[in-house]
Amino acid sequence: EEEAFLVSLYRFMKERRTPIERIPHLGFKQIDLWKIYKAVEKLGAYELVTGRRLWKNVYDELGGSPGSTSAATCTRRHYER
């Protein structure tokens, strides 16, 4: 399932002419694209996470540093890209 997701994601991004050339980082850790997708899905998908302001929860699920003040915003931006 994870591999199929990643293949589909890379294909989608390439088709819209914004290929993933390198995996983004959050703090000093590389983002696990599957894990961020599943975390958002678990909380009800993008619209719900954004509407209920749950991006900090997604960041925490990824194992982010608790002291980061811009964690929610950075997590959301990476997901949107």
TAWORA-V468789 format. One record per residue. N is the residue number from 0. SS is DSSP state (A for helix, B for strand, O for the rest). Layout:
n,ss
N,SS
N,SS
//
This chain:
n,ss
0,O
1,A
2,A
3,A
4,A
5,A
6,A
7,A
8,A
9,A
10,A
11,A
12,A
13,A
14,A
15,O
16,O
17,O
18,O
19,O
20,O
21,O
22,O
23,O
24,B
25,B
26,O
27,O
28,B
29,B
30,O
31,O
32,A
33,A
34,A
35,A
36,A
37,A
38,A
39,A
40,A
41,A
42,O
43,O
44,O
45,A
46,A
47,A
48,A
49,A
50,A
51,O
52,O
53,O
54,A
55,A
56,A
57,A
58,A
59,A
60,A
61,O
62,O
63,O
64,O
65,O
66,O
67,O
68,O
69,O
70,A
71,A
72,A
73,A
74,A
75,A
76,A
77,A
78,A
79,A
80,O
//
